[in-house]
């Protein structure tokens, strides 16, 4: 039945799925960020954590710029 609908009707039918999915993803991200912030609160040297995050982002950005890709299993 879903395949028989046209254009905006399909999006209207799937709208609740998108809303619930985005809500679940948002809730999981909020929980993960709160847990991360709680664990950082106990660390004495916060600069080390910030430096590690910046280094990780820099490495990912450099490898992406260079076009390095992970090997795929076949």
MOWO-V988701 format. One line per field, one symbol per residue. phi: phi as a letter, one per 40 degrees, with the letter a starting at -180 (. if undefined). Layout:
phi->???
This chain:
phi->.ccccbfcccccccdcccccccccccccccccccccccccdcccbcccccccccccccccccccccgcbccbcb
